[in-house]
Amino acid sequence: MRRSFLDCICCFCAFRVIANFIRPFLFVKRLFLAVIFSAK
């Protein structure tokens, strides 16, 4: 019971770290696409 709770917290923390790491890349990609479409 307690171990699975800790595993859940670890997964949640890892997910947040990964999300925070990926978010800037998604933002840059969206900005890049916006620039390309506005250039056309």
N, C-alpha and C positions, 0 to 999 in steps of 0.2 A: 504494500500500500504506500508506504512512505517513499520507497525507492522509485516507484512509478511516478509519484508526484514530483520528485526531484528531476527525473528524466523529462517530464513535461516542461518544467521550468527551464531546463537546459535547452530543450528544443525551441522553446519560445524565444529565449535569449539569442540563440544562434540564428533563428529566423529574422529577428529584428536587426541583428548585426549585418546579415546578408542583404536585407531590404535596404538598410541605410547605405550599404556599399554600392548597391545596384542603382538606386534612385538617381544619382547624378548622371550615370551613363544613359538612363532612359530619357532624362531631361535634355541632355546634349543631343541625343538621337532625334528627339522631337523637334528641337530647335533647328537642327541640320536639315530635316525634312521640310520644315516651314520655310527656311531660306531657299531651298531648291525650288519649291513650288511657287514662291513669290518671285523668283528669278525668271521662271517661265512666264 
